Amino acid sequence: MLSVDRPLAIVQLVSLRLSLRLRLARASLDGLLRELAAGSARGVPAPRVSLTELGRAIDWAERVVDRVPGVGTSCLYRSLGRFGLLKAWGFRPAFVMGVDPTNPELGHAWLELDGAPFREARAHEFVVSFRFPVEPSSRC
């Protein structure tokens, strides 16, 4: 049975993913992440939903979006969409990018929650090169 919140989360993520290419073309990555993070703070706070329920919504939404021509389906777009969705539902994800230490031309993007990779088995294979928000201890 679907919870009342899952269809809403699916629609939110599909809508967000459909807008990301244009939004990223108009803003820097850092600017877009600030926008996604700030957007979740405006208006009425969303009801809290379990991470398990949001995971199911992510699965449904990504199956839909990955079939739409012209929509970014790379790890960058998946991670940006997930970041915006998790922020909107009251979670505090970190957006992380890393490079492959054996081939620095290869990169990957993923999220972390509470310092652990979120739905990402390959994060340990990469050296972190960018994190948003920046951890206080890593500031110069």
N, C-alpha and C positions, 0 to 999 in steps of 0.2 A: 504494500500500500504506500502511496506517495504521501509525504508530509505536505502540509500547506506551503511550507517554505521552499521545498525543492523546486517546484515549477518556477517560482519567482527567481531563485538563484540561477536556474538554467537560462531564463530569459535575460537576466542581467549579464551573464557571462557571454552569451551569444551576441548581444548588443554591443558589449564592450569589445569583443574580438573583431566584430565587423568594423568598428571605428578605429582600430589601432594603427593600421597602415597610414591613414591620413593624419592622425594625431602625431605619429612619430615623424612624419615628413615635415610637420609644422613646428616641432619642438625638439630640443635635445633629449636624449634618454633621461638625463637627470631631471630636466624640466617636466617631462611626461610622468616620471615617477612621483615628483612632488605634487603634480596635478592629481594623480590617482590617489595619493595619500591624503591630500587636502579634501578631495571630493567626498571621501568617506566621513569627514568630520562635519559636513554641512547638513542642515535639515534635521529631520527626525532620525534618531539612531535606529538602525535596523535591529530587528529582534535577533538575539543570539541563537545560533543553530549549531548542532554538533559538527565536529570536523568530519565524522563519518558521513553525515547527511550531505555536507558540502562536497565531499569526495564523490558521492554518487551524482550530484548535480554537475560537477566538473566532467565526469565521464560522459554523461548524456550530452552536455553542451559541446564538448570537443568532438564527439562523433558527428554532430550536426555541422559544426563550423568547418571541420576538415573536408567536408564535401562541397563547400562553396568555393567556386573559382575566384581567384584573385585575393583571397583572404590569406594573410600570412599564417603558415602552419609550422614554422620553425620553433625551436625551443625558446627563442626570444619572445615571440608572440604568445606562445602558451604561458610562459612565465609572467609576462606583463598582464595578461588577462587574469590569471590566477591571483596575482598580486592585488589587482583592483578588486576582485571579488572578495578575497579574504579580508581586505581592509574594510570593504563595505559591510561585512558581517561581524566586524568588531575584533578581528584577529590582528596580530602584529607580525606580519611576515617580513622577512628581509629578502630583497631581490639580489641575487648573486650571479656574477659572471666569472668564468675562469678560462684559462688556456691549458691546452694539453702540454705537459712538460716535454714530451718527446717530439711534438710538432706544434710550435707556438702559433702556427697559422690556423690551427683548429681551436675553436672555442665552444663554450656551452653556457647556457643560462638555466638557472633553477631558483627555487625558493627555499628558504629555511624558516622554520618555526621553532622558537626556543633553542636556537643554535643547531638544530638538526635538519638535514635535508627533508623537504616535504615532497612526497611522491616522486622521489628521484634516487635511483639506485647507483647512478654513475658519478655523483658529485665528488666522490673521493679520488677520481681519476684526474681531476683538474686542480690547477693552482689558482686560487682566487685572485682576480685582477680588479674587480669592482664589486662594491657592496652598497646597497641603499636600504635603509639609512646606514650611514657610516657608524661603525661602532666607536663609542667615545675613546677607547684605549688606542684606536688606530689613527687618531687625528694627530697631526704634527703640531 
